[in-house]
Amino acid sequence: MPYVNSKGVRLCYEEAGRGTPIVFVHEFADDMHSWDEQMSYFSRRYRCVAYNARGYPPSDVPKSPSKYSQAIATDDIAAVMRHLGIRKAHVIGCSMGGYATVHFGLRYPRMALSLTAVGVGYGSDPDKRAQFQKDNKVMVRRFLQLGTREAIKPYQVGPSRVQYQNKDPRGYAHFCAEFAQHSALGSANTLTSVQGKRPTIYSLERGLRRLKVPLHMVTGDEDDNCLEPGIFIKRVCPSAWLTVVPNTGHAVNLEEPDLFNRITAEFLAQVDAGRWRPRDPRSLGKSTMAKR
């Protein structure tokens, strides 16, 4: 398997197809194989790249938590692109990867053709922030004391995962089996330094208001921790589209792969054809009637 060197850390990656590049960035509970359905679908028309984040074997697992952060996760996307000679790409990320995707658009706008962020915002709501931090620390201890297989048992049946379990038991079982093989140290360090220290979505308002890169926010309507942040981004970011998928939890690309592929293909086609447009400022008026 080929590797990219990002600040001394090797990141394994997979590449398929030809055409305009797409880079896929995975969530905390999965790895690059969470994008297998999308790699197969989009590589018919695009050059598709997926990679394992640091801490996810066979990528390197740095021992020090200081080697992980939201900024580093964002820089790793750029490192993958530069290694492959990709000047600009559509970037698509889920959850942790969606956070990195949004940050990539804010930090590297000239390298982004578009951004698609799935299930982003967990831990952002002020009234839930303390519980998020507490739960995060509990999971870190579980990984370090119990190992991955035991640590993830309560995580697998969380409020935004049971939808996948109910819809697709076979796919869900595969997801759980793959999750159980993750590095306990890598997961603990990721929770400590990426998830636990990342800024809230609401704190990014200033940058989001200035963002010009086309941004497609995708969230399940039963993913309560990400639904409100998604709506917030739609309201403050003029370049944002918002798709809310019914009867769906966190990882929309896993739960509803066909629907996700279709709505994403439509978004990318609009961008590639030069037909995407930012929000019309007239739609922001508080009155239901136009000013005369």
C-alpha positions in Angstrom: 0.0 0.0 0.0 1.4 3.5 -0.9 2.1 6.1 1.8 2.3 9.9 2.1 4.8 11.5 4.5 3.1 14.3 6.5 5.4 16.0 9.0 7.2 12.7 9.6 4.1 10.6 9.9 3.2 8.0 7.2 -0.4 8.0 5.9 -1.5 5.1 3.8 -3.8 5.9 0.9 -5.8 4.4 -2.0 -6.4 5.9 -5.4 -8.8 5.0 -8.2 -10.1 6.6 -11.4 -9.2 9.5 -13.5 -10.5 13.0 -13.9 -11.1 15.9 -11.4 -9.8 14.9 -8.0 -11.9 14.0 -5.0 -10.3 13.4 -1.6 -12.3 11.5 1.0 -11.6 12.0 4.8 -13.0 9.4 7.2 -14.7 9.6 10.6 -13.4 8.7 14.0 -15.1 5.3 14.2 -14.0 4.1 10.7 -11.2 4.4 8.3 -10.7 5.0 4.5 -12.8 1.9 3.8 -15.9 3.7 5.0 -15.7 5.3 1.6 -15.6 2.1 -0.5 -19.1 2.7 -1.9 -18.2 6.2 -2.9 -14.7 5.2 -4.3 -16.4 2.7 -6.6 -19.2 5.1 -7.7 -17.2 8.3 -8.2 -14.0 6.7 -9.6 -16.0 6.1 -12.8 -15.8 9.8 -13.5 -13.3 11.3 -11.0 -9.8 10.7 -9.7 -10.6 9.4 -6.1 -8.3 9.3 -3.2 -9.0 8.0 0.4 -6.5 7.7 3.2 -6.2 6.6 6.8 -5.7 9.4 9.3 -2.7 9.3 11.6 -3.5 6.9 14.4 -5.3 4.5 12.1 -3.1 1.5 11.0 -1.5 0.9 8.6 -0.9 4.6 8.8 1.5 5.5 11.6 0.3 5.7 15.2 2.4 8.5 16.9 2.7 7.8 20.6 2.6 11.4 21.7 -0.8 13.2 21.8 1.1 16.3 20.7 1.3 14.7 17.2 -2.5 15.0 16.8 -4.7 18.1 16.6 -7.4 19.6 14.5 -4.9 21.8 12.7 -2.6 18.8 12.0 -5.6 16.8 10.7 -6.4 19.6 8.3 -2.7 19.9 7.2 -2.7 16.1 6.5 -5.3 16.6 3.8 -3.1 19.2 2.1 -0.1 16.8 2.5 -1.9 14.0 0.7 -2.9 16.4 -2.1 0.6 17.8 -2.5 2.2 14.3 -2.5 -0.1 13.3 -5.3 0.4 16.5 -7.3 -3.2 17.6 -6.8 -3.5 21.3 -7.0 -7.3 21.5 -6.3 -9.8 18.9 -5.3 -13.4 18.3 -4.1 -12.9 17.3 -0.4 -15.6 15.1 1.2 -15.4 14.2 4.9 -17.6 12.6 7.5 -17.8 13.6 11.2 -14.2 14.0 12.3 -13.3 14.0 8.7 -16.1 16.5 8.0 -14.7 18.8 10.7 -11.3 18.6 8.9 -13.0 19.3 5.6 -14.6 22.5 6.9 -11.3 23.6 8.4 -9.6 22.8 5.2 -11.9 25.2 3.3 -11.1 27.9 5.9 -7.3 27.4 5.9 -6.7 26.2 2.3 -9.5 27.7 0.2 -7.3 27.9 -3.0 -6.9 24.1 -2.8 -10.6 23.3 -2.6 -13.0 23.0 -5.5 -15.8 22.2 -3.1 -16.4 20.9 0.4 -18.9 18.2 1.4 -19.2 17.8 5.2 -21.3 15.0 6.7 -22.4 14.8 10.3 -20.4 17.8 11.6 -20.9 19.6 14.9 -20.9 17.1 17.7 -19.7 18.8 20.9 -20.6 22.3 19.6 -23.9 22.9 21.4 -23.1 25.1 24.6 -25.7 23.2 26.7 -24.0 19.8 25.8 -20.4 20.9 25.7 -19.6 19.8 29.3 -21.2 16.4 28.7 -19.3 16.0 25.5 -15.9 16.7 27.2 -16.8 14.3 30.0 -17.8 11.5 27.6 -14.7 12.1 25.6 -12.5 11.6 28.7 -14.4 8.5 29.6 -13.8 7.0 26.2 -10.1 7.8 26.4 -9.8 5.9 29.6 -11.7 3.0 28.2 -9.4 2.7 25.2 -6.3 2.8 27.3 -7.6 0.4 30.0 -9.8 -2.0 28.1 -8.5 -2.1 24.6 -10.5 -1.2 21.5 -12.9 -4.2 21.3 -14.3 -3.6 24.8 -14.0 0.2 24.8 -16.3 0.8 21.8 -19.3 -1.3 22.9 -21.3 1.6 24.3 -20.2 3.8 21.3 -21.5 1.4 18.8 -25.1 1.7 20.0 -25.1 5.4 20.6 -28.2 7.5 19.8 -27.0 8.3 16.2 -25.7 4.8 15.4 -28.8 2.6 16.1 -30.4 3.8 12.8 -27.6 2.1 10.9 -28.1 -1.1 13.0 -31.8 -1.1 12.3 -31.5 -0.4 8.6 -28.6 -2.6 7.6 -27.6 -5.2 10.2 -25.0 -6.8 7.9 -23.4 -3.4 7.1 -23.5 -2.4 10.7 -21.9 -5.7 11.8 -19.1 -5.1 9.4 -18.7 -1.5 10.7 -18.4 -2.8 14.3 -15.9 -5.5 13.3 -13.7 -3.0 11.5 -13.9 -0.5 14.4 -12.9 -3.2 16.9 -9.5 -3.5 15.1 -8.5 0.1 15.5 -5.4 1.1 17.5 -6.4 1.8 21.1 -3.5 4.3 21.4 -4.3 6.0 18.2 -8.0 6.3 19.1 -7.2 7.6 22.6 -4.8 10.2 21.2 -7.3 11.2 18.5 -10.0 11.7 21.1 -7.6 13.6 23.4 -6.0 16.0 21.0 -8.4 16.2 17.9 -11.9 15.7 19.1 -11.4 16.9 22.7 -9.7 20.2 21.7 -11.3 21.1 18.5 -13.1 24.5 18.3 -16.9 24.4 18.2 -18.7 25.1 15.0 -20.2 28.2 16.4 -16.7 29.6 17.1 -16.0 29.4 13.3 -18.7 31.9 12.5 -16.4 34.7 11.3 -14.6 32.5 8.9 -17.8 30.8 7.7 -19.4 34.1 6.8 -16.4 34.9 4.5 -16.1 31.4 3.0 -16.6 31.4 -0.8 -15.8 27.7 -1.5 -19.0 25.8 -2.3 -20.0 23.9 0.9 -22.5 21.1 1.1 -23.6 20.2 4.6 -25.2 16.8 4.9 -26.9 15.6 8.2 -29.3 12.9 9.3 -32.5 14.2 10.8 -31.9 11.9 13.8 -28.3 13.0 14.4 -29.3 15.4 17.1 -25.8 16.6 18.0 -25.1 17.7 14.4 -28.5 18.9 13.1 -28.4 22.3 14.8 -24.8 23.0 13.9 -25.7 22.1 10.3 -28.6 24.6 10.3 -26.3 27.2 11.9 -23.7 26.9 9.1 -26.5 27.2 6.5 -27.6 30.4 8.1 -24.3 32.1 8.5 -22.3 30.8 5.5 -23.4 32.2 2.1 -21.7 29.4 0.2 -23.4 26.5 2.1 -26.1 24.1 0.9 -27.8 22.0 3.5 -29.3 18.5 2.9 -31.2 16.9 5.8 -31.7 13.1 5.2 -34.8 11.7 6.8 -34.9 8.7 9.3 -31.1 8.8 9.4 -28.3 9.0 12.0 -24.7 10.0 11.8 -22.8 8.5 8.9 -25.1 9.2 6.0 -22.7 7.7 3.5 -22.9 4.3 5.2 -26.6 4.3 6.1 -27.9 5.7 2.8 -25.1 5.2 0.2 -27.2 5.4 -2.9 -28.9 8.6 -1.8 -25.7 10.1 -0.6 -24.0 9.3 -3.9 -26.8 10.9 -5.9 -27.0 14.1 -3.9 -23.3 14.4 -3.9 -23.0 13.8 -7.6 -25.6 16.5 -8.2 -23.7 19.0 -6.0 -20.3 18.2 -7.7 -21.9 18.4 -11.2 -23.3 21.9 -10.3 -19.8 23.0 -9.2 -17.9 21.4 -12.1 -20.3 23.0 -14.6 -20.0 26.5 -13.1 -23.7 26.4 -12.2 -23.3 26.6 -8.4 -24.2 29.9 -6.9 -23.9 31.4 -3.4 -27.1 32.3 -1.5 -29.0 35.3 -2.9 -28.7 38.0 -0.2 -32.4 38.9 -0.8 -33.3 35.5 0.8 -32.0 36.8 4.2 -34.7 39.4 4.7 -36.8 38.9 7.8 -40.0 40.0 6.0 -42.0 37.7 3.7 -42.3 40.6 1.2 -39.7 42.2 -1.0 -38.6 45.7 -0.3 -39.9 48.3 -2.8 
